[in-house]
Amino acid sequence: MFMHAYELRSLDVSHNRLEGKLPLSLTSCSALEVLNVESNQINDTFPFQLSSLQQLQVLVLRSNKFHGMLYQSDGAWFGFPHLKIIDVSDNDFRGTFPSDYFLNWTAISSNEDKDTQAHYIGRLLVSGYYTSLVLMNKGVSMEMERILTVYTAIDFSGNRIHGPVPESIGLLKELHVLNLSRNAFTGHIPPSLANVTALESLDLSQNKLSGEIPPKLGDLSSLAWINVSHNQLQGSIPQGTQFQRQNCSSYEGNPKLYGPSLKDICGEPTPPESELPVSSEEEAEEESLSWKAAGLSFVPGVVFGFTIGYVVVGYKHEWFTKTFGRNKKRSTR
């Protein structure tokens, strides 16, 4: 199908009903920069054969039936020298990443584009058409009408990846968005994340991470959105301003997290008021007071009742005499 598509720069077949595997002929698209097959029913393993595409910068496999490992059998990740955006979320990838997994991600490790002018990925010079893309960023789906060449993102969310987050993640100094949520990552958050100085959005929620949040993450001035909820984290929240600006939901599900920052965000939990036990002497005193109060209210009630009764009886007696007394006198005549 793509045997002679040498000049194809962008291929977007997302939101269809494509089945089966990715065509092997895609390896002939030597100029391909963007490949988006999101939201289909493709049942395949990760397409390592596309690593031969030296110009590929964006790879989106989201919401399909991809499965298997995200690395070669020897644990290596190679090729894709210019890959800047990879989204394999909501598939069935599994396995444990080796510690040097991110060692050869050269396009995200250093910024080779020193030009201060804005450049975009996948632009067709003839028609002026720009490739658009929808990515998760800061917890929401964001439509990018144009993809800046300096924009970088890794989204592995919604798979079955387990084991520790590789320490080599700290090599990706130009990474802007990292989403590892909804997996089964264990161990500590790698302190090397503090080296990812361009990081703007970090989502590690719904894993099994433990230990403390590395304090040095508080020094990441670009980090605007954080979500570490529903893990097994403990200890104090970093003191950085960006951590204090997050919603309380970014930390929920970690009952052992604490610190002044967390109190400022979520407030101090208030325990329910407990009733103090009442001693027998206090009960007796309250009982005597109650009876005294009842007695005090009873006496005026009785007096008031007698008074009303007297008035009513007196009134009825006068009425009875007038009524029946007159009748009696009339009957004697």
N, C-alpha and C positions, 0 to 999 in steps of 0.2 A: 504493500500500500504506500509506503513512504520511501521506497527504494531510491527515487530520484528527487526527493524533496530537499535538495542541497541548500536552498536559500530560505527555507522555512525558519522563521525566527520565533514565532509564538504559536502554540497549539493549545486551545481551550475547548475541551469537550465535556465540561462539567455539567452536572444536573441533567443527565440523560439516563438511559437504561443499558448502558454498555456492560456486557458480560465477558467472561473468559479471561484471557491474559493480555498484557500489553504486547502490541506487535513488536517483534524483534527488529523489524525494518526501521523502527525509530532511531536506531543507532546510525542510520544513514543521514539523519538530519544534522549535519555538521555545524550549521549556523544556529541551531535551536537555543534560545535563551530562556523561554518560559514553557513549562509543561504543566497543565492543570487538568486533572481527571477527577476532580472532586465529585462526590455524591453520585456514584454509579454502583455497579455490582461486580466490579472487577475482582476476580479471585486469583491472586498471584502472590509471589514472594517479592521482596524488595528488588527493584530493577537495577542491580549493580552493573548490568551491561551498559547502562547509560553513562557510566563514568567516563566513557570514551568521548563524550560530548564536551569538548573543551570550553564551549561558550555557555553552557547551561548554568543559569543563575537562580532560577525559581523552579522548585519541584513541589507540587501539591498533590498528595494522594489521599486527602481527607475523606472519611466516610465511605469506605469501600469494604472489601473483604480481604485485604492484604494480610498476610500472616508470615510467621517465621521470624527470623532474626533480623536485626538492623545492622549487622556486621557480618563479615565473611567467617567461614568456619575456623580460621586461625585467629579470629578476634580483631582483625585489622579493618580499618576504614581507609580506603584509598580512592584516588581519582577525584572527580568533581572539584577541580581546582578553583572554579569561580562561583561555586554554589553559595548563595547568600541567604536564601529563604527556603526552608524545608518544613513542610507541614504534612505529617503522617498521622494526624490525630484520628481517633475513633475508628481504629482498625483492630487487628488481633496480633500485633507484634508482641513478641515476648523475649525473654532471655535477660542476662545480666551483662551490663557494659563492662569491658575491661577498663582499668584505671587510665590507660593512655588513649581512650576512645576518640577524644577530640584533638589528638596530636596533629593531624594533617588537614585540619579545616582552615586552609590558608586564607581564603577570602574573608573569613570572619575574624581571623587572628590579627590581621593588620589592615590598616586603611591604605590601599594603594592609590586611591583616587584623591590626589592632592588638589585637584581643581576646585576652586570655590564656587563655580557656577553649578546650577542644578542640572543633573543628567538623569535620564529615565531609562528603565529596562524595557526592552522589547519594542522600541519605537520603530515604526515603519517609515522610512524616509520619504517614500513616494506619496503615500496617502496622508501622512501626518498622524496616523492612528497610534494611540498609546494603549498598551496592555493594562487592563484593570484587574483587581484582585480583592477578594474578601478574606481578611485574616482576623484572628482573635488577638486583641491588644487591650491590655488593662481591663480584662474581664468582659469585654463586649466585642461583638463582631463589627469590624471596621472595614468599610469599603474604600479601597485605594483606587481612585480613578487613574492615577499615575504611580508607578513604582520607582521611587528614587533609588539610584544605584548605591547610595550609602546606607539604605535601609537593610537591616539584617534581622532574621527571626528564626527560632527553632521551636517547633510545636510537636511534642511527642505525647500529648495528653490522650487519655482514654484508650490506653492499651494495657498490656499485661507485663510490663517491664518491671523487674525486681532487682534487688541488690542495691549497693550504694551508688550515689551520684558520683561519677568519676571526678577525681581531683583535677584532671586535665581540663575541666570546664573553665578553669581560670585562665587558660590560654586565649580564650575567645574575647579579647579585649574590645572588639568592635561590635559585640552582640548587643542589640537593642531590646529584643523580646525573647524571654525564655519561659516556656510553658511545659512543665513536666507533671501536671496535675492528673489525678484519677489513674494512677498506676499503683505499684506496690513497692516503691523505693523504700529502702531501709537504711539504717545507719545515721550518721550525722550530716547536717548541711555542710558541704565542704567550705572551709575558710577561704579557699582560693577564689570563691565567687567575688570576694572583695576586690579582685584584680580586674573584674569586668567593668571597667570604669564608664562604659557607654550604656550600661544597662538601665532601661527605663521601666520595664514591666517584668515582674517575677512572680510566677504562680507555681507553688509547690504543694498546693492543697490536696487533700484526700489521698495521702500516702501513709507510710508507716515510719516516717522520719522521727528520730529521737534526739536527745541531747539539747544543747542550747543553740539559739540563733547566734551565729558568729558576730561578736560586737563590731568588727570592722565593717560589716555591711552598713552600719550607720554612717560611714564616711562616703558612701556612694551618693553624690549630690544629684545625679541624673535620675536616680531611682524614684519614680513618682507613684508606682502602684505595686503593692505587695499583697500576696495571699498565701499564708502558711496554715490555714485552718484545717482542722480534722487530721491531725497527726498525733504524735506522742512527744511533742516538744516540752521542754521545761526550762526553768531559769528566767532570767530577766530579759525584757525587751530592750534591744539596742536604743541608745539615747538620741540617735539621729532624728532631726526634725521630720524627715519623710516617714519614719515609723510612727510618729505621733499623729500624723495627718490621716492615717488609714482609718477605715471604719472598724468597729468592734468585730464585725463578721470576719475580718481578715485573720483573726486570732482565735476564734471560737473552736471548741473541740480539742483544746490543749489545756486541760484543767491545771497543769502544773506550771503554766507560764505566770509570771508576776512581774512586778516592778512599777515604779512611779509612772512610766509612760503608759502602761496598760491601765492603771487606775484613771489617768487623765482621759483615756479613750473610752473605756467601758464603764467607768465609775466604780465606786467602792460597793461591793455587794453587801446588802443589809440583811443580816439573819432575822428570821421571824421572831417577834417578841414572845418570850416565854413567860407564863404566869408564875409568880412567886408562890411557893408552898405556904399555906396558911396553917398556923399552929392551932392546937386545940384550945388554948386560952383565948386567942383572938376570935376563934369560932364562937366560944361561949360568950365573950364580950359582945360580939356582933349579934348573937341570938338575944341577949338581954336587952340590947339597944332596940332590936326589932320589936320585942314584946312591949318595951316602954313606949315606943312610938305608936304601936297598935293601941296600947291603953290610953294614951293621950288623945288619939283620934276617936277612941270609943266613947270616952266621957262626954265630950261635946255632942257626939252623935246621939247619945242617950238623952241628954238634956234637951237637945233640939227636937228629938222624936217625941218626948213627953210634952213639950210645948205645943208642937203641931197637933198632937193627939188631943190635948186639952182644948185647943181652939176649935178643932173639927167637931169634937164631942159637944162642946158648948153650943156651937152653931147648929148642929143637928138637933139638940134637945129643944132649942128655941123654935126651930122649924117644925119639929114634930108636935110641939105643944100648940103652936098656932094652927097647924093644919088639922090635926085630929081632934084638938080641943074644940074648935069651932064646929066641926062635924058632929061632935058629940052633943053640943048644945043645940044644934039644929034638930037633932033626932029626938030630943026630949019634948020638943014643942008638939 
